[in-house]
Amino acid sequence: MKHYRLLPLVAVVVMFAAVRVIAADVKLIANGSIKADMISATEVKSVFLEEHSSLRDGTHVEPVLETDGPVHQAFLHEYLGGTDDDLQNYYRALVFSGRGSMPKQLGSDAEVVAYVVRTKGAIGYVNAETIVEGVKTLTIVRGGNDAQRKLITRVEPEYPDTLKRLNIGGTVRLQLTIAPSGNVEVVEVLGGNPILGEAAVAAVKQWVYSASHSRTIAELSIPFGSHP
Amino acid sequence: MHKRILGLIFLCLGLPAGQIGLQAQEFKLLDRTVQVHGFVSQGFIYTNDNNWLTMNTSQGSAAFTDFGLNMSSRVTDKFWIGAQGYDRNLGQLGQYHPSLDWAVADYRFKSWFGVRGGKVKTRLGLYNDTQDEDFLRAFALLPQSVYPTDIRDATIAHLGADVYGTISLARHLGAISYTAFAGHRSDSIYSGYAYLASEFGLYYSRYGGLQYGADLRWNTPLKGLLIGASRMNQDLTGAGKIVNPLSPSAGFVPETERSKTDWINQFYGEYTFAKLRIDSEYRRFVNDEDDLIGDSVLLSINSDVRGWYVSGAYRIAKRLEVGSYYSHYTIGHVASGPLAVLFPDQTNPGLPANHVYDKVITARLDLKRFWDVKLEGHFMNGYGSSVYPDGFYPQVNPQGFKPNTTALVVKTGINF
């Protein structure tokens, strides 16, 4: 009886997992030396294009990329824009005009994780479902005045036991409306597993940001299943 | 020449047959990673009439080779060093005399403020600092109205320093990147300017001077749209020897050249959307100079060179990109002084001697990730023969110029 109850849940989870195989979800991982827990999508772009060599808190960062494959393509599409050829040409322009180096490019999630673990300041991306240890998973904030709203209180979402047992994770995308006082007023799930979404919403509603003159709309990506 | 063509054919046939891979190299030095990158390209140009770019192109010429090799290393989080050697042969220019292309020590205090010093590539417009690396683009030759390859020395690098940075703008207004530079320009005596001067019996032993300026570019909130502007001022001197046409019996006498006014303004925009890239630039170069023997000014020339282009390229398949551009170049000058009679004023840009209008189509095939082949057609009107170089030189066109030139350019290159 107990098992029958679980079946619809497993079916939903499997369905979402299948969708993710087609369009890979990515998560951003960082070496333990990086202080920040969150990074804006704009910052991700500027770090990987070597326009910025440090985060807003002053921490040095060094990007590491994957050479090809669905995770790399998803990252390009989601955060950098353009094709891999465009990106390679961009880096080659830096290299041959004396304005920078080619960032490290590795062939698999496992290699990226291993590099990020041992390299101070390293920041990379892997499939959202890759199990990672010894690195930090960064929450990516999108849109709104994210650059101006500092997160003061953060409550980690609870990873539902059933999904944890089945080793099923993923990334949930949320849209938040942050009140001028800093409280999170509204949280809407934009994408991801609905069960994980519920857990994420429950946690994020307790978050508190710094005060501001106006209301802020922001987007977040919260990964489940692979925290160190 | 035939050896070069055979080499080119061998390269084209040989590389795809084998499973050759080419990638950047790295090694450790003093516990630091050193990256090694390089490129080499070989071109062939055939023209129907006028000889172009100092090559004997009307017979077909493969005297169109260049290569570069660089090494760089990140010493600390903020400190980066590197250097690149470059060599080329373009008809009568370069002649395989290697040069230090850039050698830079770069310290980035913050993302919005960094300093680089040494021999630094000059940021001027979209492509000045990457003009030698044609593998970054669909085209074998950049629009010559704005990036004349025969006088690359004039703008390519300065021995001095830059300050630079990128500032993210609030309210999602994009980002501004700035570079301000100052330094010394030093032309090779194998450059187009010295070669053109030799036509008038003037042989430079050195040419160069102070350059300073700035570049400002805005990555706008509209995804893929970049706009910018650059400015460069120069204070140049040249020294050499000349046979004074007013007293040829004296033989060679020392000659000096001094610029009174010398500046470049450049405005540009680039838009990329998926596999499409469109860009356009405008450059105006104004030069007012005196040529002296001793303290006597024999010639004063005021030149006004204006160029612009509109270019588009589209990748129609993973390995195939096509493109086209229209390049518009005009030159005018006014001369005064005892030798002015030898350099009649050129003020009508409509005359073929005062312009080059170039319509271009190109196709680029990426045989491997590191290896491309380009086929390009240039349909030019005008030859812009003047006191300033623009691709067409009287020395290699002793029969005189014809108003139209059609050129076929084939170029292949590898990079790692």
Interface residues (C-beta under 8 A of the other chain):
Chain A: T42 S46 E51 H52 S53 S54 H60 E62 G81 G82 T83 D85 D86 Q88 N89 R92 A93 V95 F96 S97 G98 R99 G100 S101 M102 G121 N145 A147 Q148
Chain B: A24 Q35 H37 F39 G68 N70 S72 S73 R74 D77 K78 W80 G82 A83 Q84 D101 W102 A103 V104 D106 R108 K110 S111 R116 V120 K121 D129 T130 D132 E133 F135 L136 T166 S168 A170 R171 H172 A175 S177 K223 G224 T272 A274 K275 R315 R369 N415
